[in-house]
Amino acid sequence: MTALCRDCAALAAALPAGGRCAQCGSPRLVAHAELASLSLAHIDCDAFYASVEKRDHPELLDRPVIVGGGTRGVVLACCYVARLSGIRSAMPMFKALKACPDAVVIRPDMAKYRAVGRAVRELMQATTPLVQPLSVDEAFLDLAGTERVHGGPAARTLALLARRIEREIGVTASIGLSYNKFLAKIASDLDKPRGFAVLGRGEAMDFLAPRSVGLIWGVGAALQQKLARDGISTIAELRQRSEHELTARYGAIGRRLARFARGEDDRPVDPDAPMKSISVETTFTRDIARLDGLAEQLQPLCASLALRLERAGRAAAAVTLKLKTGDFRVLSRSRQLADPTQRAETLYRAALPLLRAAADGTAFRLIGIGADRLAEAALADPPDLFAADPGARLAAGAEAVRRRLGAGAIRRGVIRAEDDDAD
């Protein structure tokens, strides 16, 4: 049983008597039989947006802090003090303020958060070249083979990294250490904040058995309900079905269900893994039910999405329309495109039929548009028989104006609710 001090990174052959580090006296110890042999980690900064704001405003250190929009917005992030009042990410702002009237609400500063996230990532990449970012503040790290470079096992290196992030950048991070990505990500949530949790081969099966199938990545509410109807609520119950049976019943995700239920995950840490989607959305000041009003909101979002695709060097092979009702139910509809695109007009034309089908008189508080199945920019908008069409030239010209002057520089006319097509 190897023990590690999370504060000074001292290693011991066993958990010290009294539960304190023999070197620095810290009680923040982690001990595990496989601690010295595991090398795959998930690092997740704690309440990242709120932590950055508290770092920049020390007077808020002990105050409940919410990062989010106005009364019609939602909570983007909240500190752990605010969470004691029941506040959670994605909660409607009015509910959050009702639960915690004394909370300090701060408008998000995404440019600042991205800059801090880059600084955190640079420390990760200085530790190992195998870093796969998942978001601005979290990533998988593979430290296999770094023992000689860092003078100790991966666990010790990770403790030192967490200490550097806290001291040099001013935010805290939690670490999950395991033998694959699935379990490492689960582990990083077990001991927040400033956590360090380990899931080894020896206990993985017993740990997973009583957990809900919702713990498995990719199992959303709809699939969880379908599994429950089939008598599968826990991971132990999932193991009673063969991989062939699960694949036949649930499609491609059946293989993942079977493997993950047994603690198996062969996905490598890939530093070059491409982003899977890009999306933009807006929350209305007042709910909108009419098609023309929703279309008016959709058009500039498509322009913004087109610019984001171009800047990311990606093209959309499919689009997803997102709508949120006044009571916060989410409606999502997707459509595949004939060819990948970076054009706002093409995105709009593809999303409009989805919007028409959804606009049945229901009042919506939010609309969003997402680019899915991302492809390389070189594949975007290939020439075809209609390339010389004036409409195509007009669309290309509009894109050029938007690139130069911004997404709102030029807009198409707004459709009427009774229009039959997108022209």
NORJO-V626911 format. One record per pair of residues at least 24 apart in sequence whose C-alpha atoms are under 10 Angstrom apart, sorted by the first residue. I is the first residue (numbers start at 0). J is the second residue. Records with the same first field share a line. If there is no record, write none. Layout:
BEGIN
I: J + J
END
This chain:
BEGIN
0: 30 + 31 + 32 + 33 + 34 + 35
1: 29 + 30 + 31 + 32 + 33 + 34 + 35 + 36
2: 28 + 29 + 30 + 31 + 32 + 34 + 35 + 154 + 155
3: 27 + 28 + 29 + 30 + 31 + 34 + 35 + 154 + 155 + 158
4: 28 + 29 + 30 + 154 + 155 + 158 + 159
5: 29 + 154 + 155 + 157 + 158 + 159 + 161 + 162 + 193 + 194 + 195
6: 158 + 159 + 161 + 162
7: 155 + 158 + 159 + 162
8: 151 + 154 + 155 + 156 + 157 + 158 + 159 + 160 + 162
9: 155 + 158 + 159
10: 35 + 151 + 152 + 154 + 155
27: 193 + 194 + 195
28: 195
29: 154 + 194 + 195 + 196 + 197
30: 196 + 197
31: 196 + 197 + 198 + 199
32: 197 + 199 + 201
33: 154 + 176 + 177 + 178 + 197 + 198 + 199 + 200 + 201
34: 152 + 153 + 154 + 155 + 176 + 177 + 197 + 198 + 199
35: 146 + 151 + 152 + 153 + 154 + 155
36: 143 + 152 + 153 + 154 + 177 + 178 + 199
37: 141 + 142 + 143 + 152 + 153 + 154 + 176 + 177 + 178 + 179 + 197 + 198 + 199 + 200
38: 140 + 141 + 142 + 143 + 144 + 145 + 146 + 152 + 153 + 154 + 156 + 157 + 176 + 177 + 178 + 179 + 183
39: 129 + 139 + 140 + 141 + 142 + 143 + 153 + 154 + 175 + 176 + 177 + 178 + 179 + 180 + 182 + 183 + 184 + 267 + 268
40: 130 + 138 + 139 + 140 + 141 + 142 + 153 + 154 + 157 + 174 + 175 + 176 + 177 + 178 + 179 + 180 + 181 + 182 + 183 + 184 + 186 + 187 + 196 + 197 + 268
41: 130 + 131 + 132 + 133 + 137 + 138 + 139 + 140 + 141 + 157 + 173 + 174 + 175 + 176 + 177 + 179 + 180 + 181 + 182 + 183 + 184 + 185 + 186 + 187 + 188
42: 123 + 132 + 133 + 136 + 137 + 138 + 139 + 140 + 157 + 160 + 161 + 172 + 173 + 174 + 175 + 176 + 183 + 184 + 186 + 187 + 188 + 194 + 195
43: 133 + 134 + 135 + 136 + 137 + 138 + 139 + 171 + 172 + 173 + 174 + 175 + 184 + 187 + 188 + 191 + 192 + 193 + 194
44: 116 + 119 + 135 + 136 + 137 + 138 + 161 + 164 + 165 + 170 + 171 + 172 + 173 + 174 + 187 + 191 + 192 + 193 + 194
45: 77 + 78 + 79 + 136 + 137 + 170 + 171 + 172 + 173 + 188 + 191 + 192 + 193 + 194
46: 75 + 76 + 77 + 78 + 79 + 88 + 136 + 170 + 171 + 172 + 191 + 192
47: 76 + 77 + 78 + 112 + 115 + 116 + 135 + 136 + 137 + 170 + 171 + 172
48: 75 + 76 + 77 + 78 + 105 + 107 + 108 + 109 + 111 + 112 + 113 + 115 + 116 + 136 + 170
49: 75 + 76 + 77 + 78 + 79 + 104 + 105 + 107 + 112 + 170
50: 76 + 77 + 78 + 79 + 112 + 169 + 170 + 171
51: 108 + 111 + 112 + 115 + 116 + 168 + 169 + 170 + 171
52: 78 + 105 + 107 + 108 + 111 + 112 + 170
53: 78 + 169 + 170
54: 168 + 169 + 170
55: 169
59: 103
62: 101 + 102 + 103
63: 99 + 100 + 101 + 102 + 103 + 104
64: 99 + 101 + 102 + 103 + 104 + 105
65: 92 + 95 + 96 + 99 + 102 + 103 + 104 + 105 + 106 + 107
66: 92 + 102 + 103 + 104 + 105 + 106 + 107 + 108
67: 91 + 92 + 104 + 105 + 106 + 107 + 108
68: 92 + 104 + 105 + 106 + 107 + 282
69: 93 + 104 + 105 + 106 + 282 + 284
70: 94 + 95 + 96 + 284
71: 282 + 283 + 284 + 285 + 286 + 364 + 365
72: 281 + 282 + 283 + 284 + 364 + 365
73: 282
74: 104
75: 106 + 107
76: 105 + 107
77: 102 + 103 + 104 + 105
78: 102
79: 191 + 192
90: 327
91: 326 + 327
109: 135
112: 136
115: 168 + 169 + 170
116: 168
118: 164 + 167 + 168
119: 160 + 161 + 163 + 164 + 165 + 167 + 168 + 169 + 170 + 172
120: 164
122: 160 + 161 + 163 + 164 + 167 + 168
123: 157 + 160 + 161 + 163 + 164
124: 270
125: 160
126: 153 + 156 + 157 + 159 + 160
127: 156
128: 269 + 270
129: 267 + 268 + 269 + 270 + 271
130: 268 + 269 + 270 + 271 + 272
131: 267 + 268 + 269 + 270 + 271 + 272 + 273
132: 268 + 269 + 270 + 271 + 272 + 273 + 274
133: 272 + 274
134: 274
136: 172
137: 172 + 173 + 174 + 184
138: 184 + 268 + 270
139: 174 + 175 + 176 + 179 + 180 + 183 + 184 + 267 + 268 + 269 + 270
140: 176 + 180 + 183 + 267 + 268 + 269 + 270
141: 176 + 178 + 179 + 180 + 267 + 268 + 269 + 270
142: 268
154: 195 + 197
157: 195
158: 195
161: 193 + 194 + 195
162: 193
165: 193
177: 203
178: 203 + 262 + 263 + 264 + 265
179: 262 + 263 + 264 + 265 + 266 + 267 + 268
180: 262 + 263 + 264 + 265 + 266 + 267 + 268
181: 214 + 215 + 216 + 259 + 262 + 263 + 264 + 265 + 266
182: 207 + 215 + 259 + 262 + 263 + 264
184: 216
185: 214 + 215 + 216
199: 262
200: 262 + 263
202: 262
203: 260 + 261 + 262 + 263
204: 234 + 235 + 260 + 261 + 262 + 263
205: 235 + 261 + 262
206: 234 + 262
207: 233 + 234 + 235 + 259 + 260 + 261 + 262
208: 233 + 234 + 235 + 236 + 237 + 238 + 260 + 261
209: 233 + 234 + 235 + 236
210: 234 + 235 + 236 + 260
211: 235 + 236 + 237
212: 236 + 237 + 256 + 259 + 260
214: 259 + 260
215: 255 + 256 + 259 + 260
216: 255 + 256 + 259
217: 252 + 255 + 256
218: 252 + 255 + 256
222: 249 + 252
225: 249
233: 260
234: 259 + 260 + 261
235: 260 + 261
236: 260
237: 261
273: 313 + 373 + 374 + 375
274: 311 + 313 + 371 + 372 + 373 + 374
275: 313 + 315 + 370 + 371 + 372 + 373 + 374
276: 308 + 313 + 314 + 315 + 317 + 318 + 319 + 369 + 370 + 371 + 372 + 373
277: 304 + 305 + 307 + 308 + 311 + 313 + 314 + 315 + 318 + 368 + 369 + 370 + 371 + 372 + 373
278: 303 + 304 + 305 + 307 + 308 + 318 + 319 + 320 + 321 + 367 + 368 + 369 + 370 + 371
279: 303 + 304 + 307 + 321 + 366 + 367 + 368 + 369 + 370
280: 304 + 320 + 321 + 322 + 365 + 366 + 367 + 368 + 369
281: 322 + 364 + 365 + 366 + 367 + 368
282: 322 + 323 + 363 + 364 + 365 + 366 + 367
283: 363 + 364 + 365 + 366
284: 364 + 365
285: 325 + 362 + 363 + 364 + 365
286: 323 + 324 + 325 + 361 + 362 + 363 + 364 + 365
287: 324 + 325 + 358 + 360 + 361 + 362 + 363 + 364 + 365 + 366
288: 324 + 358 + 359 + 360 + 361 + 362 + 363 + 364
289: 355 + 358 + 359 + 360 + 361 + 362 + 363 + 415 + 416
290: 351 + 354 + 355 + 356 + 357 + 358 + 359 + 360 + 361 + 414 + 415 + 416 + 417 + 418
291: 354 + 355 + 358 + 413 + 414 + 415 + 416 + 417 + 418
292: 413 + 414 + 415 + 416
293: 322 + 351 + 354 + 355 + 358 + 362 + 363 + 364 + 365 + 366 + 413 + 414 + 416
294: 347 + 350 + 351 + 354 + 355 + 358 + 366 + 413 + 414 + 415 + 416
295: 410 + 411 + 412 + 413 + 414 + 415
296: 365 + 366 + 367 + 413
297: 346 + 347 + 350 + 351 + 354 + 366 + 367 + 368 + 413
298: 343 + 344 + 346 + 347 + 348 + 350 + 351 + 368 + 406 + 407 + 410 + 411 + 412 + 413
299: 343 + 347 + 406 + 407 + 408 + 409 + 410 + 411
300: 343 + 346 + 347 + 366 + 367 + 368 + 369 + 406 + 407
301: 341 + 342 + 343 + 344 + 345 + 346 + 347 + 348 + 350 + 367 + 368 + 369 + 370 + 406
302: 341 + 342 + 343 + 344 + 346 + 347 + 397 + 398 + 401 + 402 + 405 + 406 + 407 + 408 + 409 + 410
303: 343 + 368 + 401 + 405 + 406 + 407
304: 341 + 342 + 343 + 346 + 367 + 368 + 369 + 370 + 406
305: 340 + 341 + 342 + 343 + 344 + 345 + 346 + 370 + 398 + 401 + 402 + 406
306: 341 + 342 + 343 + 398 + 401 + 402 + 405 + 406
307: 341 + 370 + 406
308: 340 + 341 + 342 + 343 + 370 + 373 + 374 + 375 + 376
309: 340 + 341 + 342 + 376 + 379 + 402
310: 376 + 402
311: 375 + 376
312: 341 + 373 + 374 + 375 + 376 + 377 + 379
313: 339 + 340 + 341 + 370 + 372 + 373 + 374 + 375 + 376 + 377 + 378 + 379
314: 338 + 339 + 340 + 341 + 342 + 370 + 371 + 372 + 373 + 374 + 375 + 376 + 377 + 378 + 379 + 380
315: 339 + 340 + 341 + 342 + 345 + 346 + 369 + 370 + 371 + 372 + 373 + 374 + 375 + 376 + 378 + 379 + 380
316: 340 + 341 + 346 + 370 + 371 + 372 + 373 + 374 + 375 + 378 + 379
317: 346 + 349 + 350 + 369 + 370 + 371 + 372 + 373 + 374
318: 346 + 347 + 349 + 350 + 353 + 368 + 369 + 370 + 371 + 372 + 373
319: 346 + 349 + 350 + 353 + 367 + 368 + 369 + 370 + 371
320: 349 + 350 + 351 + 352 + 353 + 354 + 357 + 366 + 367 + 368 + 369 + 370
321: 350 + 353 + 354 + 357 + 365 + 366 + 367 + 368 + 369
322: 354 + 357 + 358 + 362 + 363 + 364 + 365 + 366 + 367 + 368
323: 361 + 362 + 363 + 364 + 365 + 366 + 367
324: 361 + 362 + 363 + 364 + 365 + 366
325: 361 + 362 + 363 + 364 + 365
326: 362 + 363 + 364
327: 363 + 364 + 365
328: 363 + 364
329: 363 + 365 + 366
330: 357 + 363 + 366
331: 357 + 366 + 367 + 368
332: 356 + 357 + 368
333: 368 + 369 + 370 + 371
334: 371
335: 371 + 372
336: 372
337: 380
338: 374 + 378 + 379 + 380 + 381
339: 370 + 371 + 372 + 373 + 374 + 375 + 376 + 377 + 378 + 379 + 380 + 381
340: 370 + 373 + 374 + 375 + 376 + 377 + 378 + 379 + 380 + 381
341: 370 + 376 + 378 + 379 + 380 + 398
342: 379 + 380 + 394 + 395 + 397 + 398
343: 394 + 395 + 397 + 398 + 401 + 406 + 410 + 411
344: 391 + 393 + 394 + 395 + 397 + 398 + 410 + 411 + 421
345: 380 + 391 + 394
346: 370
347: 411 + 421
348: 420 + 421 + 422
349: 421
350: 421
351: 414 + 420 + 421
352: 419 + 420 + 421
355: 416 + 418 + 419 + 420
358: 416
END
